[in-house]
Amino acid sequence: MRFLNPRITVAEGLSRSTFNCIFGIGPGTISKVFRDFEGHDPVWAKLFFEYGILGGLLLIMFLFFSARTSSYKDHFLFLFFIQWSLLGGHLLNFDVISFYFVYYKLAILMET
């Protein structure tokens, strides 16, 4: 149920309207939905449920292009993304995303 309930929740939430599918339902709404039943809010579910396809793709592109400027190998970035997307939804907080951005940018400065 840990991995099935988020998929069901995202599918039902985004299928209500085209607007919800594109732009999401809003920050913090997945926590309210999971109060009704047992579930886990992985980052991928929280990202697409709350911010929609557009917000999800923008954040994924932000992380991808921030990480591409560093010297990390592509397979490491892929594994990092898979692990990050399966962990808890708290990883979408502004301070965590800001940390990733600063970390990747400082990694470039440390290499030179």
N, CA and C of each residue as an Amber inpcrd file, in Angstrom:
protein
   336
   0.8140000  -1.1900000   0.0000000   0.0000000   0.0000000   0.0000000
   0.8600000   1.2580000   0.0000000   2.0860000   1.1240000   0.4530000
   2.9450000   2.2950000   0.5140000   3.1860000   2.8950000  -0.8700000
   3.2800000   2.0440000  -1.8820000   3.5560000   2.5460000  -3.2220000
   2.3160000   2.5560000  -4.1100000   1.2810000   1.8390000  -3.7330000
   0.0680000   1.7930000  -4.5390000  -0.8640000   2.9580000  -4.2280000
  -1.0370000   3.3030000  -2.9650000  -1.9270000   4.4080000  -2.6050000
  -1.5250000   5.7450000  -3.2240000  -0.2390000   6.1130000  -3.2590000
   0.1060000   7.3730000  -3.9270000  -0.2480000   7.3760000  -5.4150000
  -0.0630000   6.2470000  -6.0880000  -0.3970000   6.1960000  -7.5110000
  -1.8900000   6.3880000  -7.7190000  -2.6910000   5.7410000  -6.8960000
  -4.1470000   5.8780000  -6.9980000  -4.5640000   7.3160000  -6.6950000
  -3.9920000   7.8930000  -5.6570000  -4.3210000   9.2660000  -5.2690000
  -3.9770000  10.2490000  -6.3720000  -2.8050000  10.1180000  -6.9650000
  -2.4000000  11.0270000  -8.0460000  -3.3060000  10.8480000  -9.2570000
  -3.5990000   9.6150000  -9.6180000  -4.4690000   9.3710000 -10.7830000
  -5.8570000   9.9460000 -10.5770000  -6.4360000   9.7650000  -9.3930000
  -7.7650000  10.2980000  -9.1280000  -7.7570000  11.8160000  -9.0180000
  -6.7450000  12.3690000  -8.3860000  -6.6810000  13.8130000  -8.2080000
  -6.4720000  14.5660000  -9.5010000  -5.6370000  14.0390000 -10.3610000
  -5.3370000  14.7420000 -11.6070000  -6.3700000  14.4910000 -12.6950000
  -7.1840000  13.4550000 -12.5310000  -8.1820000  13.1740000 -13.5630000
  -9.4720000  13.9610000 -13.3640000  -9.5600000  14.7380000 -12.2990000
 -10.7680000  15.5210000 -12.0500000 -10.9820000  16.6100000 -13.0860000
  -9.9160000  17.2650000 -13.5040000 -10.0420000  18.3190000 -14.5210000
  -8.7060000  18.4920000 -15.2320000  -8.7650000  19.1220000 -16.3760000
  -7.5480000  19.3910000 -17.1390000  -6.6640000  20.3870000 -16.4040000
  -7.2800000  21.3500000 -15.7480000  -6.5100000  22.3430000 -14.9920000
  -5.7060000  21.6680000 -13.8910000  -6.3350000  20.7570000 -13.1390000
  -5.6240000  20.0280000 -12.0900000  -4.4870000  19.1980000 -12.6640000
  -4.6940000  18.6230000 -13.8120000  -3.6660000  17.7980000 -14.4420000
  -2.4510000  18.6350000 -14.8310000  -2.6830000  19.8190000 -15.3560000
  -1.5770000  20.6650000 -15.8210000  -0.9180000  21.4200000 -14.6750000
  -1.7280000  22.0360000 -13.7960000  -1.1850000  22.9170000 -12.7690000
  -1.2010000  22.3360000 -11.3600000  -1.8510000  21.2030000 -11.1410000
  -1.8930000  20.5880000  -9.8230000  -3.0160000  21.1250000  -8.9620000
  -3.1030000  20.5840000  -7.7730000  -4.1980000  20.9380000  -6.8760000
  -3.7680000  21.9920000  -5.8600000  -2.5100000  22.0930000  -5.5740000
  -2.0120000  23.1220000  -4.6690000  -1.1290000  22.5540000  -3.5780000
  -0.2320000  23.3730000  -3.0490000   0.7030000  22.9190000  -2.0250000
  -0.0050000  22.4380000  -0.7600000   0.4570000  21.3250000  -0.2290000
  -0.0500000  20.7880000   1.0170000  -1.3050000  19.9450000   0.9260000
  -1.8560000  19.7660000  -0.2660000  -3.1210000  19.0430000  -0.3780000
  -2.9610000  17.5330000  -0.2650000  -1.8320000  17.0070000  -0.6220000
  -1.6770000  15.5490000  -0.5390000  -1.6530000  15.0870000   0.9180000
  -1.1830000  15.9360000   1.8250000  -1.1920000  15.5840000   3.2430000
  -2.6180000  15.4490000   3.7610000  -3.5120000  16.2930000   3.2840000
  -4.9220000  16.2200000   3.6870000  -5.5840000  14.9640000   3.1460000
  -5.2180000  14.5580000   1.9400000  -5.7990000  13.3650000   1.3350000
  -5.3400000  12.1160000   2.0660000  -4.0770000  12.0800000   2.4690000
  -3.5330000  10.8960000   3.1320000  -3.9860000  10.7600000   4.5820000
  -4.7110000  11.7280000   5.1070000  -5.2700000  11.5790000   6.4550000
  -6.3860000  10.5500000   6.4730000  -7.0300000  10.3560000   5.3130000
  -8.1760000   9.4440000   5.2310000  -7.7690000   7.9760000   5.2310000
  -6.5670000   7.6700000   4.7580000  -6.1220000   6.2820000   4.7000000
  -4.6110000   6.2220000   4.8330000  -4.1210000   5.0260000   5.0220000
  -2.6870000   4.8200000   5.1850000  -1.9730000   5.0800000   3.8680000
  -0.9320000   5.8490000   3.9130000  -0.1980000   6.1230000   2.6870000
   1.1430000   6.7560000   2.9840000   1.9020000   6.9010000   1.9850000
   3.2310000   7.4840000   2.0560000   3.2780000   8.5260000   0.9520000
   3.8380000   9.6680000   1.2230000   3.8850000  10.7140000   0.1980000
   5.2820000  10.8230000  -0.4040000   5.5920000   9.9620000  -1.3500000
   6.8890000  10.0900000  -2.0110000   6.9360000  11.3840000  -2.8180000
   8.1300000  11.8170000  -3.1210000   8.3060000  13.0910000  -3.8220000
   7.5750000  13.0950000  -5.1600000   7.6500000  12.0060000  -5.9200000
   7.0180000  12.0190000  -7.2460000   5.5070000  12.2230000  -7.1230000
   4.8730000  11.5910000  -6.1250000   3.4260000  11.7420000  -5.9550000
   3.0860000  13.1590000  -5.5030000   3.8210000  13.6560000  -4.5400000
   3.5850000  15.0090000  -4.0380000   3.8190000  16.0310000  -5.1400000
   4.8520000  15.8410000  -5.9160000   5.1960000  16.7770000  -6.9800000
   4.0910000  16.8670000  -8.0180000   3.6390000  15.7500000  -8.5280000
   2.6280000  15.7800000  -9.5790000   1.2260000  16.0730000  -9.0500000
   0.9010000  15.6490000  -7.8260000  -0.4200000  15.9110000  -7.2590000
  -0.5730000  17.3830000  -6.9040000   0.4270000  17.9680000  -6.2850000
   0.3170000  19.3420000  -5.8230000   0.6730000  20.3720000  -6.8840000
   1.6160000  20.0570000  -7.7570000   2.0990000  21.0450000  -8.7210000
   1.8010000  20.6860000 -10.1690000   1.1980000  19.5530000 -10.4130000
   0.7810000  19.1700000 -11.7580000   1.9360000  18.7540000 -12.6460000
   1.5880000  18.4680000 -13.8690000   2.5990000  18.0360000 -14.8350000
   3.5640000  19.1630000 -15.1540000   3.0560000  20.3730000 -15.3030000
   3.9130000  21.5130000 -15.6300000   4.9140000  21.7860000 -14.5090000
   4.4450000  21.8750000 -13.2820000   5.3480000  22.1140000 -12.1500000
   6.3230000  20.9790000 -11.9430000   5.8540000  19.7390000 -12.1390000
   6.7290000  18.5840000 -12.0050000   7.8570000  18.5990000 -13.0190000
   7.5200000  18.8770000 -14.2580000   8.5470000  18.9200000 -15.2980000
   9.5170000  20.0770000 -15.0960000   9.0150000  21.2180000 -14.6440000
   9.9070000  22.3550000 -14.3860000  10.9070000  22.0460000 -13.2710000
  10.4490000  21.4120000 -12.2050000  11.3750000  21.0760000 -11.1160000
  12.3750000  20.0130000 -11.5480000  11.9200000  19.0250000 -12.2900000
  12.8320000  17.9880000 -12.7770000  13.8850000  18.6010000 -13.7000000
  13.4720000  19.5120000 -14.5860000  14.4350000  20.1860000 -15.4650000
  15.4020000  21.0430000 -14.6580000  14.9020000  21.7290000 -13.6340000
  15.7590000  22.5420000 -12.7730000  16.8400000  21.6850000 -12.1230000
  16.4310000  20.5680000 -11.5460000  17.4090000  19.6840000 -10.9070000
  18.3650000  19.0780000 -11.9280000  17.8380000  18.6730000 -13.0760000
  18.6750000  18.0490000 -14.0930000  19.7380000  19.0210000 -14.5980000
  19.3440000  20.2410000 -14.9470000  20.3140000  21.1840000 -15.5010000
  21.2620000  21.7300000 -14.4320000  20.8000000  21.8070000 -13.1860000
  21.7160000  22.1960000 -12.1100000  22.7660000  21.1240000 -11.9000000
  22.3440000  19.8780000 -11.9520000  23.2790000  18.7710000 -11.7180000
  24.1850000  18.5350000 -12.9230000  23.7230000  18.8220000 -14.1180000
  24.5290000  18.5820000 -15.3180000  25.7560000  19.4760000 -15.3560000
  25.7200000  20.6060000 -14.6980000  26.8670000  21.4980000 -14.7300000
  27.9820000  21.0330000 -13.8110000  27.7050000  20.0540000 -12.9760000
  28.7410000  19.5300000 -12.0910000  29.4880000  18.3930000 -12.7860000
  30.4920000  17.8810000 -12.1300000  31.3130000  16.8370000 -12.7460000
  30.7950000  15.4310000 -12.4610000  29.6110000  15.3070000 -11.8860000
  29.0690000  13.9890000 -11.5900000  28.7360000  13.2380000 -12.8660000
  28.8810000  11.9590000 -12.8230000  28.5500000  11.1100000 -13.9620000
  27.0340000  10.9800000 -14.0950000  26.5910000  10.7080000 -15.3150000
  25.1580000  10.6210000 -15.5720000  24.4810000   9.5000000 -14.7970000
  25.1430000   8.3610000 -14.6430000  24.5220000   7.2660000 -13.9060000
  24.3580000   7.6160000 -12.4250000  25.2720000   8.4170000 -11.8670000
  25.1280000   8.8660000 -10.4970000  23.9380000   9.7970000 -10.3570000
  23.7540000  10.6990000 -11.3080000  22.6180000  11.6260000 -11.2670000
  21.2970000  10.8830000 -11.4160000  21.2820000   9.8590000 -12.2530000
  20.0650000   9.0640000 -12.4280000  19.7070000   8.3420000 -11.1330000
  20.6840000   7.7350000 -10.4910000  20.4380000   7.0440000  -9.2320000
  20.0260000   8.0100000  -8.1280000  20.6300000   9.1840000  -8.1070000
  20.2360000  10.2090000  -7.1380000  18.7780000  10.5980000  -7.3510000
  18.3760000  10.7820000  -8.5850000  16.9980000  11.1810000  -8.8690000
  16.0060000  10.0890000  -8.4730000  16.3260000   8.8370000  -8.7530000
  15.4380000   7.7340000  -8.3780000  15.2910000   7.6740000  -6.8560000
  16.3910000   7.7540000  -6.1400000  16.3260000   7.7210000  -4.6780000
  15.5460000   8.9160000  -4.1540000  15.8170000  10.0910000  -4.6670000
  15.1420000  11.3140000  -4.2210000  13.6480000  11.2370000  -4.4680000
  13.2440000  10.6830000  -5.5980000  11.8140000  10.6600000  -5.9330000
  11.0310000   9.6470000  -5.1030000  11.6920000   8.6500000  -4.5260000
  10.9860000   7.6540000  -3.7180000  10.9530000   7.9870000  -2.2330000
  11.7440000   8.9590000  -1.8060000  11.7620000   9.3260000  -0.3940000
  10.5950000  10.2540000  -0.0710000  10.5090000  10.7050000   1.1650000
   9.3680000  11.4870000   1.6310000   9.2070000  12.8380000   0.9610000
   7.9740000  13.3170000   0.9580000   7.6230000  14.5690000   0.2980000
   8.2500000  15.8070000   0.9100000   8.8260000  15.6950000   2.1110000
   9.4890000  16.8510000   2.7150000  10.6790000  17.3190000   1.8800000
  11.1320000  16.4970000   0.9430000  12.2600000  16.8770000   0.0950000
  11.8780000  17.9010000  -0.9670000  10.6070000  18.2930000  -1.0090000
  10.1850000  19.3650000  -1.9140000  10.1470000  20.7150000  -1.2210000
  10.5720000  20.7680000   0.0240000  10.6160000  22.0490000   0.7320000
  11.6100000  22.9730000   0.0560000  11.3570000  24.2600000   0.1810000
  12.1950000  25.2580000  -0.4640000  13.6460000  25.1750000   0.0070000
  13.8530000  24.9430000   1.2930000  15.2250000  24.9010000   1.7930000
  16.0090000  23.7160000   1.2440000  15.3550000  22.5930000   1.0070000
  16.0450000  21.4180000   0.4570000  16.4010000  21.6540000  -1.0130000
  15.4480000  22.1770000  -1.7900000  15.7160000  22.4640000  -3.2070000
  16.7970000  23.5310000  -3.3260000  16.7640000  24.5380000  -2.4690000
  17.8050000  25.5750000  -2.4850000  19.1680000  24.9850000  -2.1580000
  19.1910000  24.0410000  -1.2130000  20.4550000  23.3860000  -0.8770000
  21.0330000  22.6580000  -2.0860000  20.1960000  21.9360000  -2.8250000
  20.6880000  21.2370000  -4.0160000  21.2810000  22.2170000  -5.0120000
  20.5820000  23.3160000  -5.2410000  21.0590000  24.3000000  -6.2000000
  22.4070000  24.8710000  -5.7690000  22.5120000  25.2910000  -4.5240000
  23.7590000  25.8610000  -4.0200000  24.8720000  24.8080000  -4.0330000
  24.5480000  23.5780000  -3.6470000  25.5440000  22.5160000  -3.6330000
  26.1300000  22.2770000  -5.0220000  25.2660000  22.1800000  -6.0160000
  25.7580000  21.9330000  -7.3630000  26.5730000  23.1060000  -7.8870000
  26.1520000  24.3160000  -7.5850000  26.8950000  25.4900000  -8.0520000
  28.2200000  25.6240000  -7.3330000  28.2560000  25.3300000  -6.0310000
  29.5250000  25.3950000  -5.3130000  30.4700000  24.2760000  -5.7100000
  29.9200000  23.1500000  -6.1250000  30.7680000  22.0430000  -6.5800000
  31.5770000  22.4630000  -7.8070000  30.9910000  23.2810000  -8.6480000
  31.7080000  23.7750000  -9.8260000  32.8650000  24.6830000  -9.3940000
  32.6030000  25.5610000  -8.4280000  33.6420000  26.4590000  -7.9600000
  34.7760000  25.7150000  -7.2580000  34.4440000  24.6490000  -6.5600000
  35.4580000  23.8680000  -5.8480000  36.3500000  23.0890000  -6.7970000
  35.8550000  22.7960000  -7.9920000  36.6540000  22.0210000  -8.9610000
  37.7180000  22.8590000  -9.6140000  37.5170000  24.1600000  -9.7010000
  38.4830000  25.0100000 -10.4070000  39.5720000  25.4940000  -9.5020000
